[in-house]
Amino acid sequence: MKQIKKVALSLSMAFGFITAMAAPVDEAKKLYFEGEYQQALEILEKLAKRTPRDGTVTYYLGASLHKLGRTDEAIQPLKVSEGRNVAVASELLTQIALDQYRVADAEAHMEKWESSAKKQRKELGESFNETSGRLVRMKNMMERVEKIEILDSIEIDSATFFTAYRLSAPAGRILPPEAINRLQGIDGLNEVSAGYMPENNSEVLWAAKDDEFWKIYSAGILDDGSMDHTTALPDNLAEGGNAMYPFLMPDGMTLYFANDGQNSLGGYDIFMTRRTEGDNGQTEYFQPQNMGMPYNSPYNDFLLAIDEASGLGWWATDRNQVPGKVTIYVFAPSQVRVNVEPDDSNIASLARLDNISLTRNPDTDYKAMLAKKLPKESNQATSQTSPRFCIDLGGGRVYTHLSDFRSQQAKSAMLELLGRQARLRKHIEAEEKLRQQYRNGNKSVSQAILDSEEETTRIRAEIKQLRNSVARLEK
């Protein structure tokens, strides 16, 4: 009987202890899900001292530490929780290992994640598949880390980071959002990204939010500096996510941009594509290719710009996780990609760029090199497009801006004239391509050339008529 009473007493005490523990655990979980991580941590640290092997307590303790940026401290309690077959602990440990470029550890945690879920007869869910894909991409990228030379790194406010890029004239210009809005004739700040305009001011590329996602757009620039017809670039560039921060190389074909789609390592990654003219005369874009490491990371990486004239490359990243800041890396681009040897003991550091001295030649004066390479004046200084029309209306009147016109009818006719001139340029380019096909032996285009010549004559006549109309209407 005494033995029975002892057992009953022990069970009663255990039940009381569990009941007493449940309330603070539930309170800590509530605080955690409300984003009050510090308050949750204070409760969980006390609970962990009383029950250091409790899988739930140690998981939320580690998760709270991770949310507070104390990731290294979070790993140990998360491992304790993982040892108690808490699947979400393995999930978080996998994410942390990937963020820290520890591929082998991430693989081991994923195996425990899968095993724990099976023991508890729980579905692994989409998160497991997404993380698995991220692990594969990380593993592949770690085998192909490009060897680059970092000349400088600049920490700058994230809202205006693009102002730090110093590009020479042949590399074109990065335009701030307000310049993109001016080009579109929009007052105030519409939701657009920084854009890009080549040296010849012939077009502009930028990103804008379309319902849920950001998409890249392009438009030709008329002779008065205003935008022509706007075209959305293909959805495949975003790969199911957002696409932003375009930069077009002077060859007019190579496009760098950022997306956070299915082939991103995490956040935005930098991608490259090439554009070409399809058989139907429309611009087509090849499947984008991830630029790999060290350009990309598990964080946000964007706006890669390569200035061939100065021999400098630029890109921005928030991988250093400084609130409100991004780091801009300035590097020396290579014509041919050379990768770090896979067995190099510094490969993870070179991929992360946590020590840029590892990318450098110790005998090089990088301050002097950068001073020599940087353009004397940044081509980013002006964000306005310069009108390129010049029309002589007689009587000493030469107009170069739409604002020069007094007559609204004359201004409208001038806009129509500029549009017709832009159309003529494109038509002549297409006609020259037909002629080139004929010279290469394709005689079947002969009739198309004759038809095109007739169209050229007609457009020229329209331009002459419009020019006369402008002069007449402005009198």
Protein Blocks (a to p, Z undefined) as FASTA:
>chain_A
ZZmmmmmmmmmmmmmmmmmmmmmmmmmmmmmmnopamlmmmmmmmmmmmmmmbmklmmmm
mmmmmmnopamlmmmmmmmmmmnopaklmmmmmmmmmmnopaklmmmmmmmmmmmmmmno
paebjmlmmmmmmmmmmmmmmmmcccdddfbdcdddfklmmmmpccdfknopaddfklmm
mmnopgcjdddddddddfkopaccddddehjbccdddddddfkopacddddddfklnnop
acehiaddfklmaccdddfbfkbgbhjadddddddddfkopacddddddebjakbccbdc
ehiaddfknopacdddfklopghiacdddddddfbdcdddfklmklmmmmnopafklmpc
fkbcfklmmmmmpcfbacklpccdcdfbdcdeejhiacfbfklpmblklmmmmmmmmmmm
mmmmmmmmmmmmmmmmmmnopaklmmmmmmmmmmmmmmmmmmmmmmmmmmmmmZZ
